[in-house]
Amino acid sequence: MSSTFGLIVGNRDFFPDELARASREEMMKVLQKEGFSVVCPSPEETRFGVVETWEDAKKCVALFKENQEKIDGIIVSLPNFGDEKATSDTIRLSDLEVPVLVHAFPDDLDALDLP
């Protein structure tokens, strides 16, 4: 029997949306390839299937509550410094008593404008 994870991919409005979209696709692909089931908003439910706003959080909460008996843990992925308020609201309001793993992608230091 494989584990099922609730996946929250956070997005922040003033960072590139493409990072969140591509990261969600990659996370879904990797988790499913490893045999895990995933509960996550679809791109039709929220923009790109990510959580950025209060409305997105409410949709994700409803999805998590609908699947609460299946979800063994929550993975939070923050590819572009996703909005912490929407993410924390989703976790808190879902009332799931499961472990939470926070995941981030490594920065490409050559792509950053640092002194």
Secondary structure, 3 states (H helix, E strand, C coil): CCCEEEEEEECCCCCCHHHHHHHHHHHHHHHHHCCCEEECCCCCCCHHHCECCHHHHHHHHHHHHHCCCCCCEEEEECCCCCCHHHHHHHHHHHCCCCCEEEECCCCCHHHCCCC
